[in-house]
Amino acid sequence: MISDVYNLFIEPFSDFSFMQRALWGCIVLSISATPIGVFLTLRRMSLTGDAMAHAILPGAAIGFLISGVSIIAMTIGGIIAGCIVAILAGIVARYSNAEEDSSLAAFYLLSLAAGVLIISAKGSNVDLLHVLFGSVLALNNDALILLTSIATISVLSLTVLYRPLVFECVDPDFFKSVSKLSAIAHYAFLLLVVLNLVAGFHALGTLMSVGLMILPAAISRFWSEKLGVMLLIALLTSIISSYLGLFLSFHVSFATSPAIVLVMGIIYIVSLLFGQHGGLLSKKSHKLHS
């Protein structure tokens, strides 16, 4: 019995180095991206994260064309493209009648189309699938070093920006009026969003990377209203979902990135139904008791 449990749940990660690297990459991404996702959802910027995930595609595509599947080139290209789109969206929203969300949507659609065209014109369908859906089972040592470095930068930066970000979540207008740190915190936070999406892109692809950032954060809001608890729930949800997604990928031959996000989606539906804070059934039971 014990040997069967070991063979089913432990052996894939103890005997295969590619599974170990994949799990390590997902854990590092979880530590880095889920706190960003929690602050995104609290600031009602979830769709901004989705837009930025697509915005990095043309930069990564250009890096791919120049250097092939080069971690450094695609990372630099993705960061530059993401920052350009964020800045352009802010300028358009500031100096035109367009709202920031609509300008972001316009730029991310243009970026997605341009990235797909660049890759499909110069690459192959395999290259396109690699960029869009990632290759978490093919993470090498260079990719893991990059993911760990970005995670370290993110955690240290969030430690410094924690109080300003909390103030922005509670009352952004008041924080702008009393502190000059508001703009600095906002743009530094957007840079962290881009960095983490680029990191997620290497493992999960541009279409799936935002799932690791947003879904655990959305799940955590159904179980707690305390920020520290939300951060912990989001982190644990992301790690558990990553393990189960890799487990399904190994034993059932599911595509890895969609499997991870699908597990998170199932947990989200369960939380939506049974969550203590805003869950549908919990709301119904409160109404019955009142």
C-alpha positions in Angstrom: 0.0 0.0 0.0 2.7 2.4 1.0 4.8 1.5 -2.0 1.8 2.1 -4.3 1.3 5.6 -2.7 5.0 6.3 -3.1 5.0 5.2 -6.8 2.0 7.2 -7.6 2.7 10.5 -5.8 6.4 10.7 -5.0 8.3 8.7 -7.5 7.8 11.0 -10.5 9.4 13.8 -8.5 12.2 11.7 -6.9 13.3 9.8 -10.0 13.0 12.3 -12.8 15.1 15.4 -12.8 12.8 17.2 -15.3 9.9 16.8 -12.9 12.0 18.1 -10.0 13.0 21.2 -12.1 9.4 21.8 -13.1 8.2 21.6 -9.5 11.0 23.9 -8.3 10.1 26.4 -11.0 6.5 26.4 -10.1 7.2 26.8 -6.4 9.5 29.7 -7.1 6.9 31.3 -9.4 4.3 30.8 -6.7 6.4 32.6 -4.1 7.0 35.4 -6.5 3.8 35.9 -8.4 1.0 35.1 -5.9 1.6 38.1 -3.6 1.6 40.3 -6.8 -1.7 38.7 -7.7 -3.2 39.4 -4.3 -2.4 43.1 -4.6 -3.7 43.2 -8.1 -7.1 41.8 -7.1 -7.3 44.1 -4.1 -6.6 47.1 -6.3 -9.1 45.7 -8.9 -6.4 45.4 -11.5 -6.8 41.8 -12.4 -7.6 42.5 -16.0 -4.5 44.7 -16.1 -2.4 41.7 -15.3 -4.1 39.8 -18.1 -3.4 42.6 -20.5 0.3 42.8 -19.5 0.7 39.1 -19.9 -0.2 39.4 -23.6 1.8 42.7 -24.0 5.1 40.9 -23.4 4.6 38.6 -26.4 6.1 40.8 -29.2 9.2 41.5 -27.2 9.7 37.9 -26.4 9.0 37.0 -30.1 11.7 39.4 -31.3 14.2 38.0 -28.8 13.3 34.5 -30.1 13.9 35.6 -33.7 17.3 37.1 -32.8 18.7 34.4 -30.5 16.4 31.4 -30.7 15.1 29.9 -27.5 17.4 32.2 -25.4 16.3 32.8 -21.9 18.2 36.1 -21.6 17.1 37.5 -25.0 13.4 36.6 -24.6 13.4 37.9 -21.0 14.9 41.3 -22.0 12.5 41.6 -25.0 9.5 40.7 -22.8 10.4 43.2 -20.1 11.0 46.0 -22.6 7.7 45.3 -24.5 5.7 45.1 -21.2 7.1 48.3 -19.9 6.5 50.1 -23.2 2.8 49.0 -23.3 2.3 50.0 -19.7 3.8 53.5 -20.3 1.9 54.0 -23.6 -1.4 53.0 -21.9 -0.8 55.4 -19.1 0.1 58.3 -21.5 -3.0 57.6 -23.7 -5.3 57.5 -20.6 -3.7 60.7 -19.2 -3.8 62.8 -22.4 -6.9 61.5 -24.2 -10.5 60.7 -23.5 -9.7 56.9 -23.4 -9.9 55.2 -20.0 -6.8 53.3 -18.9 -8.5 49.9 -19.1 -9.6 50.4 -22.7 -6.2 51.7 -23.8 -4.6 48.7 -22.1 -7.0 46.4 -23.9 -6.2 48.0 -27.2 -2.5 47.8 -26.7 -2.5 44.2 -25.5 -4.6 43.1 -28.5 -2.1 44.8 -30.8 0.8 43.2 -28.9 -0.7 39.7 -29.0 -1.5 39.9 -32.7 2.0 41.3 -33.5 3.7 38.6 -31.4 1.8 35.8 -33.0 2.5 37.1 -36.5 6.2 37.5 -35.8 6.6 33.9 -34.5 4.3 32.3 -37.1 6.0 34.2 -40.0 9.6 33.3 -39.0 9.1 30.2 -36.8 7.0 27.1 -36.7 3.8 25.9 -35.0 5.9 24.2 -32.4 7.7 27.5 -31.6 4.3 29.3 -31.4 2.9 26.7 -29.0 6.0 26.9 -26.9 5.7 30.7 -26.5 1.9 30.7 -25.9 1.6 27.7 -23.6 5.1 27.4 -22.1 7.3 24.3 -21.5 7.4 23.9 -17.8 8.7 20.3 -18.2 11.6 21.6 -20.2 13.0 24.1 -17.7 16.8 24.0 -17.6 19.2 25.3 -15.0 19.5 28.8 -16.7 15.7 29.2 -16.6 15.6 28.1 -12.9 18.3 30.6 -12.1 16.3 33.4 -13.8 13.1 32.4 -12.0 14.8 32.3 -8.7 16.5 35.7 -9.3 13.2 37.3 -10.2 11.5 35.7 -7.2 14.2 37.1 -4.9 13.9 40.6 -6.4 10.1 40.5 -6.1 10.1 39.4 -2.5 12.6 42.0 -1.4 10.8 44.7 -3.4 7.4 43.8 -1.9 9.0 43.9 1.6 10.0 47.5 0.9 6.7 48.5 -0.9 4.4 46.6 1.4 3.0 49.6 3.4 2.6 51.9 0.4 0.8 49.1 -1.5 -1.5 48.5 1.4 -2.3 52.2 1.6 -3.1 52.2 -2.1 -5.4 49.3 -1.7 -7.3 51.0 1.2 -7.6 54.6 -0.1 -5.5 55.4 -3.2 -6.8 59.0 -3.5 -5.9 59.9 0.1 -2.5 58.3 -0.3 -1.8 60.4 -3.4 -2.7 63.5 -1.5 -0.5 62.9 1.5 2.5 61.1 0.0 4.9 61.4 -3.0 5.5 57.6 -2.7 2.2 56.9 -4.4 3.5 57.2 -8.0 6.8 55.5 -7.1 4.9 52.6 -5.5 2.5 52.3 -8.5 5.1 52.2 -11.2 7.4 49.9 -9.2 4.5 47.6 -8.7 3.7 47.6 -12.4 7.4 46.7 -13.1 7.1 43.8 -10.6 4.0 42.7 -12.5 5.9 42.7 -15.8 8.9 40.9 -14.3 6.7 38.1 -12.8 4.7 37.7 -16.0 8.0 37.4 -18.0 9.1 34.7 -15.4 5.8 32.9 -15.7 6.1 33.1 -19.5 9.2 30.9 -19.5 7.3 28.2 -17.6 3.6 28.5 -18.5 3.6 30.6 -21.6 2.0 34.0 -22.2 -1.6 32.6 -22.2 -1.3 30.7 -18.9 1.2 32.7 -16.8 -1.4 35.1 -15.6 -3.4 32.2 -14.2 -0.7 31.5 -11.6 -0.9 35.1 -10.5 -4.6 35.8 -10.4 -6.5 32.6 -9.6 -4.9 31.8 -6.2 -5.5 35.5 -5.2 -9.1 35.2 -6.3 -9.5 32.0 -4.3 -7.9 33.5 -1.2 -10.5 36.3 -1.0 -13.3 33.7 -0.5 -11.6 32.3 2.7 -10.2 35.4 4.5 -10.4 39.2 4.7 -7.0 39.5 6.4 -4.1 40.3 4.1 -1.6 38.1 5.7 -3.9 35.1 5.6 -4.9 35.8 2.0 -1.2 35.8 1.0 -0.6 32.5 2.7 -3.7 30.9 1.2 -2.8 32.1 -2.3 0.7 30.7 -1.9 -0.4 27.3 -0.7 -3.1 27.1 -3.4 -0.6 27.9 -6.1 1.9 25.3 -4.8 -0.7 22.5 -4.4 -2.2 23.3 -7.8 1.2 23.2 -9.4 1.9 19.8 -7.9 -1.4 18.4 -8.9 -1.1 19.8 -12.4 2.3 18.2 -12.8 1.0 15.0 -11.3 -1.8 14.9 -14.0 0.6 15.8 -16.7 2.9 12.9 -15.8 0.3 10.2 -15.2 -2.5 11.2 -17.7 -0.4 13.0 -20.3 -2.3 16.3 -20.0 -0.7 19.5 -21.3 1.1 20.8 -18.2 0.4 24.5 -18.1 -3.4 24.1 -18.8 -3.5 21.3 -16.3 -2.1 23.5 -13.5 -4.5 26.3 -14.3 -7.4 23.9 -14.6 -6.7 22.6 -11.1 -6.7 26.2 -9.9 -10.0 26.7 -11.7 -11.6 23.7 -9.9 -10.4 25.1 -6.5 -11.8 28.5 -7.5 -15.3 27.0 -8.2 -15.2 25.1 -4.9 -14.3 28.3 -3.1 -17.0 30.2 -5.0 -19.5 27.8 -3.7 -18.3 27.1 -0.2 -16.0 30.1 0.7 -16.6 31.7 4.1 -16.4 35.2 2.7 -18.7 35.7 -0.3 -19.2 32.1 -1.2 -22.7 31.5 -2.8 -23.7 28.8 -0.3 -22.4 30.7 2.7 -24.4 33.8 1.6 -27.5 31.6 1.3 -27.1 30.1 4.8 -26.6 33.6 6.3 -29.9 34.7 4.7 -31.7 31.6 6.1 -30.4 32.2 9.6 -31.2 35.9 9.4 
